[in-house]
Amino acid sequence: MEVFGLDIGGSGVKGAPVDVETGELKAKRKRLVTPQPATPEAVLETAAGLVRHFGWDGPVGCGFPAVIKAGVAQTAANVDASTVGFDFGGRLQATLGMPVWTVNDADAAGLAEVRWGAGRDVDGTVLMLTLGTGIGTALFTGGRLVPNTELGHIELRGMDAETYASAAARERENLSWRKFAGRFNEYLEAIERLLWPDRIIVGGGASKKADKLFPHLETRAEIFPAKLLNSAGIAGAALAATEAASTAPANS
Ligand code: BGC
């Protein structure tokens, strides 16, 4: 079965049809730039345009960079503030005329890694971290997701952690990998003190540069780059839609 996976991020909107049995992308993914300002209407148009580009006519799973409850965004750290309270899932469904399920973007990526990637067959506590415009987190125990964790916003050095240690911070401040790894280690240490995960998976662009980042990382838990690299968010959004579809109607 195929479901269209959409991964909406603070800087890019990506999508492709996904084989939800294997997690494989069935066509080359397409990426569009997230409109700025990232108002919900503008992001909606970009997302709908991307789905239409594939001539898709079927179910859609959508990862969105905010806390999502029943399709509605509850927060807006890296998108326009007017996103709070916006029924992104419902509006996308109405615009496309296809069933849409919406989840937090990091939760989507984590679901994919736990099913098909670096979190597969791990019984204990698994924490997926996505390093991008922000720091996204997805927490699993015994393979089950605790949805909408927002651990990229813990305080670190008097700042929102993602302001200090996201991929965007590395680029903005032109940090070397070693220097960035130092900051990320501080973040990991703070997280480990709170959660004691057994395995940490790092996704986002950094997973493609694992050889530069990972030699510097120091954790108590096992730490691995995301196996699905940048397609985890797309594949996981499609998977989340499939799982939700078995228990609830679209956009709930
Ligand atoms: C948001 C999260 C999101 C993460 C990654 C954070 O700023 O609060 O909801 O998962 O960025 O996009």
Boltz pocket constraint, residues with backbone or C-beta under 6 A from the ligand:
constraints:
  - pocket:
      binder: B
      contacts: [[A, 8], [A, 9], [A, 10], [A, 64], [A, 65], [A, 66], [A, 67], [A, 75], [A, 77], [A, 78], [A, 104], [A, 105], [A, 106], [A, 107], [A, 130], [A, 132], [A, 133], [A, 134], [A, 135], [A, 136], [A, 137], [A, 149], [A, 150], [A, 152], [A, 162]]
      max_distance: 6.0
